[in-house]
Amino acid sequence: MMPLNLRFRFSPAKDGLVKVLGPLETEIMQILWQSERSTVKQVHRRLSQQREIAYTTVMTTMSRLAEKGVLNRQREGLAYVYTPAISEAEFVQLVVRQVLDGLLDDYRDTAIDYIVEYLAKNNPAELQRLQQAIQSRTGEG
């Protein structure tokens, strides 16, 4: 089930999911998407293998991800167990939809022209696929 009210900032110059999540948030989500459930202690242990990071920083970041609706949090004993509220594929789909909705709502002509131009230059096969998708939806061809 995809959260509908997920809010994020889009930073186009950054790579991958860091465009919408911070670098630490992205690392934490990738750990959770791999392990499916973790405590702050388990995530902190994994992150600490690569660099020095405070336990409280990991705890705060995971709490914020839960507040954003990306993680679920459930108390088990003395610790919270976190699980992804959304799969990585669903998250990517949600981000793409929100970004494109914003661009198409505000700059429809420019966005469409650019997508067509980009595909023509960089991936003609995908442009052909787009053309077929349009034809199938409009009943042409």
TIVEX-999097 format. One record per atom (N, C-alpha, C): atom name; residue number from 1; residue in three letters; x, y, z. Coordinates in pm, whole numbers, plus 50000, padded with zeros to 5 digits. Atoms other than C-alpha are relative to their C-alpha. Example, Ala and Ser with C-alpha at 12.3 -4.5 7.8 and 13.67 -1.06 7.14 Angstrom:
{"N",1,"ALA",{50089,49881,50000}},
{"CA",1,"ALA",{51230,49550,50780}},
{"C",1,"ALA",{50090,50120,50000}},
{"N",2,"SER",{49918,49881,49994}},
{"CA",2,"SER",{51367,49894,50714}},
{"C",2,"SER",{49923,50109,50073}},
//
This chain:
{"N",1,"MET",{50085,49882,50000}},
{"CA",1,"MET",{50000,50000,50000}},
{"C",1,"MET",{50089,50124,50000}},
{"N",2,"MET",{49916,49882,50013}},
{"CA",2,"MET",{50155,50329,49889}},
{"C",2,"MET",{49942,50116,50080}},
{"N",3,"PRO",{50049,49883,49928}},
{"CA",3,"PRO",{50135,50627,50124}},
{"C",3,"PRO",{49968,50111,49900}},
{"N",4,"LEU",{50042,49899,50096}},
{"CA",4,"LEU",{49949,50904,49947}},
{"C",4,"LEU",{50053,50138,50034}},
{"N",5,"ASN",{49960,49866,49958}},
{"CA",5,"ASN",{50080,51198,50147}},
{"C",5,"ASN",{50151,50013,50016}},
{"N",6,"LEU",{49855,49995,49990}},
{"CA",6,"LEU",{50452,51132,50106}},
{"C",6,"LEU",{50049,50131,49939}},
{"N",7,"ARG",{49947,49872,50046}},
{"CA",7,"ARG",{50624,51470,50078}},
{"C",7,"ARG",{50152,49992,50002}},
{"N",8,"PHE",{49854,50000,50006}},
{"CA",8,"PHE",{50983,51521,49971}},
{"C",8,"PHE",{50045,50117,49917}},
{"N",9,"ARG",{49939,49899,50086}},
{"CA",9,"ARG",{51217,51770,49813}},
{"C",9,"ARG",{50070,49928,49887}},
{"N",10,"PHE",{49936,50060,50116}},
{"CA",10,"PHE",{51341,51693,49465}},
{"C",10,"PHE",{50124,50080,49964}},
{"N",11,"SER",{49873,49936,50034}},
{"CA",11,"SER",{51708,51771,49398}},
{"C",11,"SER",{50056,49933,49876}},
{"N",12,"PRO",{49965,50068,50125}},
{"CA",12,"PRO",{51768,51688,49030}},
{"C",12,"PRO",{50149,49978,49978}},
{"N",13,"ALA",{49856,50014,50024}},
{"CA",13,"ALA",{52146,51731,49046}},
{"C",13,"ALA",{50061,49881,50074}},
{"N",14,"LYS",{49946,50112,49923}},
{"CA",14,"LYS",{52190,51444,49292}},
{"C",14,"LYS",{49972,49868,49929}},
{"N",15,"ASP",{50013,50130,50065}},
{"CA",15,"ASP",{52215,51075,49202}},
{"C",15,"ASP",{49899,49910,50070}},
{"N",16,"GLY",{50089,50104,49948}},
{"CA",16,"GLY",{51951,50805,49244}},
{"C",16,"GLY",{49899,50053,50099}},
{"N",17,"LEU",{50102,49964,49902}},
{"CA",17,"LEU",{51722,50814,49545}},
{"C",17,"LEU",{50041,50119,50085}},
{"N",18,"VAL",{49955,49882,49926}},
{"CA",18,"VAL",{51937,51088,49700}},
{"C",18,"VAL",{49934,50126,49943}},
{"N",19,"LYS",{50076,49888,50057}},
{"CA",19,"LYS",{51738,51316,49465}},
{"C",19,"LYS",{49882,50037,50090}},
{"N",20,"VAL",{50120,49974,49920}},
{"CA",20,"VAL",{51444,51280,49706}},
{"C",20,"VAL",{50017,49970,50148}},
{"N",21,"LEU",{49967,50028,49860}},
{"CA",21,"LEU",{51588,51137,50027}},
{"C",21,"LEU",{50141,50052,50023}},
{"N",22,"GLY",{49861,49963,49972}},
{"CA",22,"GLY",{51900,51258,50200}},
{"C",22,"GLY",{50089,49878,49986}},
{"N",23,"PRO",{49908,50113,50013}},
{"CA",23,"PRO",{52214,51044,50169}},
{"C",23,"PRO",{49983,49895,50111}},
{"N",24,"LEU",{50018,50095,49889}},
{"CA",24,"LEU",{52164,50889,50515}},
{"C",24,"LEU",{49865,49931,49991}},
{"N",25,"GLU",{50133,50061,50016}},
{"CA",25,"GLU",{51792,50834,50457}},
{"C",25,"GLU",{50004,49892,49892}},
{"N",26,"THR",{49989,50097,50109}},
{"CA",26,"THR",{51876,50658,50130}},
{"C",26,"THR",{50072,49874,50047}},
{"N",27,"GLU",{49927,50116,49949}},
{"CA",27,"GLU",{52132,50432,50299}},
{"C",27,"GLU",{49914,49917,50094}},
{"N",28,"ILE",{50086,50070,49904}},
{"CA",28,"ILE",{51889,50346,50578}},
{"C",28,"ILE",{49889,49925,49926}},
{"N",29,"MET",{50107,50067,50075}},
{"CA",29,"MET",{51608,50270,50332}},
{"C",29,"MET",{50055,49880,49925}},
{"N",30,"GLN",{49945,50113,50073}},
{"CA",30,"GLN",{51837,50047,50127}},
{"C",30,"GLN",{50029,49883,50095}},
{"N",31,"ILE",{49980,50106,49900}},
{"CA",31,"ILE",{51929,49853,50442}},
{"C",31,"ILE",{49866,49935,50033}},
{"N",32,"LEU",{50132,50054,49965}},
{"CA",32,"LEU",{51559,49817,50532}},
{"C",32,"LEU",{49938,49923,49885}},
{"N",33,"TRP",{50055,50071,50115}},
{"CA",33,"TRP",{51459,49717,50179}},
{"C",33,"TRP",{50069,49864,49983}},
{"N",34,"GLN",{49929,50127,50009}},
{"CA",34,"GLN",{51727,49444,50192}},
{"C",34,"GLN",{49961,49906,50114}},
{"N",35,"SER",{50021,50086,49883}},
{"CA",35,"SER",{51662,49318,50545}},
{"C",35,"SER",{49852,49982,50034}},
{"N",36,"GLU",{50145,50001,49980}},
{"CA",36,"GLU",{51283,49386,50550}},
{"C",36,"GLU",{49955,50040,50139}},
{"N",37,"ARG",{50033,49954,49865}},
{"CA",37,"ARG",{51289,49456,50926}},
{"C",37,"ARG",{50128,50016,50079}},
{"N",38,"SER",{49878,49973,49923}},
{"CA",38,"SER",{51548,49607,51158}},
{"C",38,"SER",{49968,50092,50116}},
{"N",39,"THR",{50005,49904,49891}},
{"CA",39,"THR",{51595,49789,51483}},
{"C",39,"THR",{50102,50110,49969}},
{"N",40,"VAL",{49902,49893,50016}},
{"CA",40,"VAL",{51789,50115,51510}},
{"C",40,"VAL",{50140,49943,50027}},
{"N",41,"LYS",{49870,50058,49964}},
{"CA",41,"LYS",{52070,49915,51674}},
{"C",41,"LYS",{50059,49921,49883}},
{"N",42,"GLN",{49952,50080,50113}},
{"CA",42,"GLN",{52094,49677,51376}},
{"C",42,"GLN",{50045,50090,49884}},
{"N",43,"VAL",{49965,49908,50108}},
{"CA",43,"VAL",{52095,49962,51123}},
{"C",43,"VAL",{50127,50077,50036}},
{"N",44,"HIS",{49881,49928,49954}},
{"CA",44,"HIS",{52349,50157,51329}},
{"C",44,"HIS",{50124,49913,49987}},
{"N",45,"ARG",{49887,50094,50011}},
{"CA",45,"ARG",{52574,49850,51342}},
{"C",45,"ARG",{50047,49989,49855}},
{"N",46,"ARG",{49964,50010,50143}},
{"CA",46,"ARG",{52562,49817,50960}},
{"C",46,"ARG",{50068,50127,49951}},
{"N",47,"LEU",{49943,49873,50045}},
{"CA",47,"LEU",{52630,50187,50901}},
{"C",47,"LEU",{50138,50024,50062}},
{"N",48,"SER",{49873,49980,49929}},
{"CA",48,"SER",{52913,50189,51158}},
{"C",48,"SER",{50114,49922,49938}},
{"N",49,"GLN",{49894,50077,50068}},
{"CA",49,"GLN",{53103,49933,50951}},
{"C",49,"GLN",{50066,50085,49893}},
{"N",50,"GLN",{49945,49918,50107}},
{"CA",50,"GLN",{53153,50199,50684}},
{"C",50,"GLN",{50054,50135,50049}},
{"N",51,"ARG",{49958,49868,49952}},
{"CA",51,"ARG",{53193,50517,50892}},
{"C",51,"ARG",{49955,50020,50143}},
{"N",52,"GLU",{50045,49965,49865}},
{"CA",52,"GLU",{53156,50677,51232}},
{"C",52,"GLU",{49869,50075,49990}},
{"N",53,"ILE",{50130,49933,49999}},
{"CA",53,"ILE",{52796,50771,51298}},
{"C",53,"ILE",{49936,49978,50137}},
{"N",54,"ALA",{50060,50007,49867}},
{"CA",54,"ALA",{52612,50847,51619}},
{"C",54,"ALA",{49870,49918,49995}},
{"N",55,"TYR",{50122,50080,49987}},
{"CA",55,"TYR",{52338,50607,51729}},
{"C",55,"TYR",{49877,50091,49995}},
{"N",56,"THR",{50115,49910,49995}},
{"CA",56,"THR",{52109,50905,51797}},
{"C",56,"THR",{49968,50059,49862}},
{"N",57,"THR",{50023,49951,50137}},
{"CA",57,"THR",{52156,51029,51438}},
{"C",57,"THR",{49919,49899,49921}},
{"N",58,"VAL",{50072,50107,50069}},
{"CA",58,"VAL",{52038,50693,51304}},
{"C",58,"VAL",{49857,49993,50054}},
{"N",59,"MET",{50131,50008,49937}},
{"CA",59,"MET",{51749,50685,51553}},
{"C",59,"MET",{49910,50115,49953}},
{"N",60,"THR",{50077,49883,50044}},
{"CA",60,"THR",{51634,51038,51461}},
{"C",60,"THR",{49960,49987,49853}},
{"N",61,"THR",{50028,50014,50143}},
{"CA",61,"THR",{51659,50968,51087}},
{"C",61,"THR",{49895,49894,49975}},
{"N",62,"MET",{50100,50105,50016}},
{"CA",62,"MET",{51461,50645,51117}},
{"C",62,"MET",{49863,50047,50049}},
{"N",63,"SER",{50127,49943,49951}},
{"CA",63,"SER",{51195,50825,51323}},
{"C",63,"SER",{49939,50093,49895}},
{"N",64,"ARG",{50050,49908,50103}},
{"CA",64,"ARG",{51168,51091,51052}},
{"C",64,"ARG",{49947,49923,49879}},
{"N",65,"LEU",{50048,50082,50113}},
{"CA",65,"LEU",{51135,50825,50781}},
{"C",65,"LEU",{49865,49938,50034}},
{"N",66,"ALA",{50131,50054,49957}},
{"CA",66,"ALA",{50849,50674,50985}},
{"C",66,"ALA",{49895,50111,49993}},
{"N",67,"GLU",{50093,49887,50006}},
{"CA",67,"GLU",{50687,51019,51015}},
{"C",67,"GLU",{49962,50034,49856}},
{"N",68,"LYS",{50026,49973,50142}},
{"CA",68,"LYS",{50718,51062,50636}},
{"C",68,"LYS",{49915,49891,49935}},
{"N",69,"GLY",{50082,50108,50053}},
{"CA",69,"GLY",{50533,50733,50588}},
{"C",69,"GLY",{50077,49898,49918}},
{"N",70,"VAL",{49918,50093,50078}},
{"CA",70,"VAL",{50825,50546,50429}},
{"C",70,"VAL",{50031,49874,50081}},
{"N",71,"LEU",{49977,50113,49910}},
{"CA",71,"LEU",{50887,50322,50732}},
{"C",71,"LEU",{49882,49983,50095}},
{"N",72,"ASN",{50093,50030,49892}},
{"CA",72,"ASN",{50649,50150,50972}},
{"C",72,"ASN",{50083,49974,50124}},
{"N",73,"ARG",{49929,50020,49874}},
{"CA",73,"ARG",{50748,50138,51339}},
{"C",73,"ARG",{49906,49933,50098}},
{"N",74,"GLN",{50080,50073,49902}},
{"CA",74,"GLN",{50624,49889,51594}},
{"C",74,"GLN",{50089,49962,50118}},
{"N",75,"ARG",{49921,50034,49881}},
{"CA",75,"ARG",{50741,49842,51951}},
{"C",75,"ARG",{49996,49850,50025}},
{"N",76,"GLU",{49987,50141,49960}},
{"CA",76,"GLU",{50868,49495,52034}},
{"C",76,"GLU",{50094,49998,50119}},
{"N",77,"GLY",{49920,49995,49878}},
{"CA",77,"GLY",{50986,49475,52392}},
{"C",77,"GLY",{50045,50142,50024}},
{"N",78,"LEU",{49946,49867,49971}},
{"CA",78,"LEU",{51216,49768,52461}},
{"C",78,"LEU",{50035,50078,49874}},
{"N",79,"ALA",{49955,49936,50124}},
{"CA",79,"ALA",{51298,49845,52097}},
{"C",79,"ALA",{49887,50014,49900}},
{"N",80,"TYR",{50089,49989,50115}},
{"CA",80,"TYR",{51112,49965,51794}},
{"C",80,"TYR",{50057,49916,49887}},
{"N",81,"VAL",{49960,50073,50120}},
{"CA",81,"VAL",{51122,49738,51491}},
{"C",81,"VAL",{49942,50077,49881}},
{"N",82,"TYR",{50039,49924,50118}},
{"CA",82,"TYR",{51111,49920,51160}},
{"C",82,"TYR",{49989,49907,49880}},
{"N",83,"THR",{50018,50074,50125}},
{"CA",83,"THR",{50979,49776,50834}},
{"C",83,"THR",{49965,50102,49891}},
{"N",84,"PRO",{50037,49907,50107}},
{"CA",84,"PRO",{50944,49943,50494}},
{"C",84,"PRO",{49848,50006,49985}},
{"N",85,"ALA",{50144,49982,50024}},
{"CA",85,"ALA",{50595,50087,50443}},
{"C",85,"ALA",{49971,49990,49852}},
{"N",86,"ILE",{50012,49995,50144}},
{"CA",86,"ILE",{50658,50085,50071}},
{"C",86,"ILE",{50123,49931,49941}},
{"N",87,"SER",{49884,50066,50062}},
{"CA",87,"SER",{50878,49874,49843}},
{"C",87,"SER",{50083,50104,49926}},
{"N",88,"GLU",{49914,49907,50074}},
{"CA",88,"GLU",{51170,50035,49663}},
{"C",88,"GLU",{49937,50033,49864}},
{"N",89,"ALA",{50062,49978,50131}},
{"CA",89,"ALA",{50991,49989,49328}},
{"C",89,"ALA",{49879,50093,50013}},
{"N",90,"GLU",{50116,49913,49979}},
{"CA",90,"GLU",{50671,50149,49465}},
{"C",90,"GLU",{50044,50143,50033}},
{"N",91,"PHE",{49949,49868,49965}},
{"CA",91,"PHE",{50874,50435,49611}},
{"C",91,"PHE",{50047,50074,49875}},
{"N",92,"VAL",{49951,49939,50124}},
{"CA",92,"VAL",{51047,50501,49278}},
{"C",92,"VAL",{49881,50042,49913}},
{"N",93,"GLN",{50119,49968,50080}},
{"CA",93,"GLN",{50710,50488,49099}},
{"C",93,"GLN",{49928,50124,50055}},
{"N",94,"LEU",{50066,49886,49937}},
{"CA",94,"LEU",{50559,50733,49349}},
{"C",94,"LEU",{50078,50129,49974}},
{"N",95,"VAL",{49916,49882,50024}},
{"CA",95,"VAL",{50853,50974,49312}},
{"C",95,"VAL",{49986,50047,49856}},
{"N",96,"VAL",{50011,49965,50141}},
{"CA",96,"VAL",{50839,50963,48932}},
{"C",96,"VAL",{49864,50065,49973}},
{"N",97,"ARG",{50134,49943,50022}},
{"CA",97,"ARG",{50464,51025,48935}},
{"C",97,"ARG",{49987,50139,50058}},
{"N",98,"GLN",{50013,49868,49938}},
{"CA",98,"GLN",{50488,51316,49178}},
{"C",98,"GLN",{50081,50105,49926}},
{"N",99,"VAL",{49917,49905,50073}},
{"CA",99,"VAL",{50773,51480,48988}},
{"C",99,"VAL",{49936,50034,49866}},
{"N",100,"LEU",{50060,49975,50131}},
{"CA",100,"LEU",{50608,51437,48649}},
{"C",100,"LEU",{49865,50072,50012}},
{"N",101,"ASP",{50125,49927,49978}},
{"CA",101,"ASP",{50267,51546,48784}},
{"C",101,"ASP",{50027,50149,50018}},
{"N",102,"GLY",{49966,49859,49975}},
{"CA",102,"GLY",{50428,51866,48909}},
{"C",102,"GLY",{50046,50070,49874}},
{"N",103,"LEU",{49951,49940,50124}},
{"CA",103,"LEU",{50608,51931,48582}},
{"C",103,"LEU",{49889,50015,49897}},
{"N",104,"LEU",{50107,49995,50100}},
{"CA",104,"LEU",{50308,51847,48365}},
{"C",104,"LEU",{49889,50097,50040}},
{"N",105,"ASP",{50101,49904,49955}},
{"CA",105,"ASP",{50070,52052,48580}},
{"C",105,"ASP",{50045,50144,49972}},
{"N",106,"ASP",{49952,49862,50010}},
{"CA",106,"ASP",{50291,52363,48565}},
{"C",106,"ASP",{50063,50035,49865}},
{"N",107,"TYR",{49923,49973,50122}},
{"CA",107,"TYR",{50490,52325,48241}},
{"C",107,"TYR",{49974,49893,49895}},
{"N",108,"ARG",{50040,50112,50086}},
{"CA",108,"ARG",{50298,52076,48026}},
{"C",108,"ARG",{50071,49999,49865}},
{"N",109,"ASP",{49942,49999,50135}},
{"CA",109,"ASP",{50417,52183,47678}},
{"C",109,"ASP",{50151,49978,50003}},
{"N",110,"THR",{49855,50012,49989}},
{"CA",110,"THR",{50782,52220,47779}},
{"C",110,"THR",{50040,49859,50041}},
{"N",111,"ALA",{49967,50134,49951}},
{"CA",111,"ALA",{50784,51887,47966}},
{"C",111,"ALA",{49979,49895,49891}},
{"N",112,"ILE",{50028,50099,50105}},
{"CA",112,"ILE",{50623,51690,47682}},
{"C",112,"ILE",{50100,50015,49886}},
{"N",113,"ASP",{49903,49978,50108}},
{"CA",113,"ASP",{50845,51850,47417}},
{"C",113,"ASP",{50137,49945,50039}},
{"N",114,"TYR",{49870,50047,49956}},
{"CA",114,"TYR",{51152,51773,47624}},
{"C",114,"TYR",{50008,49848,50005}},
{"N",115,"ILE",{50001,50147,49993}},
{"CA",115,"ILE",{51056,51408,47687}},
{"C",115,"ILE",{50015,49941,49860}},
{"N",116,"VAL",{49992,50050,50138}},
{"CA",116,"VAL",{51004,51352,47313}},
{"C",116,"VAL",{50139,50025,49944}},
{"N",117,"GLU",{49867,49964,50050}},
{"CA",117,"GLU",{51329,51534,47226}},
{"C",117,"GLU",{50108,49912,50065}},
{"N",118,"TYR",{49903,50082,49926}},
{"CA",118,"TYR",{51523,51345,47495}},
{"C",118,"TYR",{50001,49856,49946}},
{"N",119,"LEU",{50008,50138,50050}},
{"CA",119,"LEU",{51398,51005,47375}},
{"C",119,"LEU",{50050,49991,49856}},
{"N",120,"ALA",{49954,50001,50140}},
{"CA",120,"ALA",{51461,51090,47008}},
{"C",120,"ALA",{50152,50000,49995}},
{"N",121,"LYS",{49854,49987,49999}},
{"CA",121,"LYS",{51821,51179,47091}},
{"C",121,"LYS",{50069,49883,50070}},
{"N",122,"ASN",{49929,50095,49914}},
{"CA",122,"ASN",{51905,50924,47360}},
{"C",122,"ASN",{49950,49856,49993}},
{"N",123,"ASN",{50054,50136,49999}},
{"CA",123,"ASN",{51675,50625,47310}},
{"C",123,"ASN",{49883,49989,49902}},
{"N",124,"PRO",{50106,50006,50101}},
{"CA",124,"PRO",{51484,50602,46982}},
{"C",124,"PRO",{49904,49881,50019}},
{"N",125,"ALA",{50088,50116,49978}},
{"CA",125,"ALA",{51349,50255,47077}},
{"C",125,"ALA",{49892,50035,50104}},
{"N",126,"GLU",{50099,49959,49899}},
{"CA",126,"GLU",{51177,50405,47383}},
{"C",126,"GLU",{49903,50102,49941}},
{"N",127,"LEU",{50089,49906,50067}},
{"CA",127,"LEU",{51039,50686,47166}},
{"C",127,"LEU",{49896,49922,49918}},
{"N",128,"GLN",{50091,50087,50077}},
{"CA",128,"GLN",{50890,50415,46941}},
{"C",128,"GLN",{49897,49936,50093}},
{"N",129,"ARG",{50090,50060,49901}},
{"CA",129,"ARG",{50742,50246,47251}},
{"C",129,"ARG",{49897,50103,50048}},
{"N",130,"LEU",{50091,49892,49960}},
{"CA",130,"LEU",{50593,50581,47359}},
{"C",130,"LEU",{49896,50024,49891}},
{"N",131,"GLN",{50092,49978,50112}},
{"CA",131,"GLN",{50442,50628,47015}},
{"C",131,"GLN",{49896,49888,49993}},
{"N",132,"GLN",{50093,50113,50000}},
{"CA",132,"GLN",{50287,50279,47029}},
{"C",132,"GLN",{49902,50010,50116}},
{"N",133,"ALA",{50088,49984,49884}},
{"CA",133,"ALA",{50150,50347,47377}},
{"C",133,"ALA",{49894,50107,49974}},
{"N",134,"ILE",{50095,49893,50034}},
{"CA",134,"ILE",{49990,50669,47254}},
{"C",134,"ILE",{49896,49949,49901}},
{"N",135,"GLN",{50092,50052,50101}},
{"CA",135,"GLN",{49840,50495,46953}},
{"C",135,"GLN",{49900,49901,50061}},
{"N",136,"SER",{50092,50098,49939}},
{"CA",136,"SER",{49696,50213,47165}},
{"C",136,"SER",{49897,50067,50089}},
{"N",137,"ARG",{50094,49928,49913}},
{"CA",137,"ARG",{49535,50464,47403}},
{"C",137,"ARG",{49901,50085,49921}},
{"N",138,"THR",{50087,49912,50078}},
{"CA",138,"THR",{49391,50682,47128}},
{"C",138,"THR",{49925,49924,49890}},
{"N",139,"GLY",{50070,50081,50097}},
{"CA",139,"GLY",{49276,50395,46907}},
{"C",139,"GLY",{50049,50017,49858}},
{"N",140,"GLU",{49942,49980,50135}},
{"CA",140,"GLU",{49499,50497,46615}},
{"C",140,"GLU",{50088,49883,49964}},
{"N",141,"GLY",{49905,50097,50051}},
{"CA",141,"GLY",{49709,50268,46396}},
{"C",141,"GLY",{49957,49863,50025}},
//
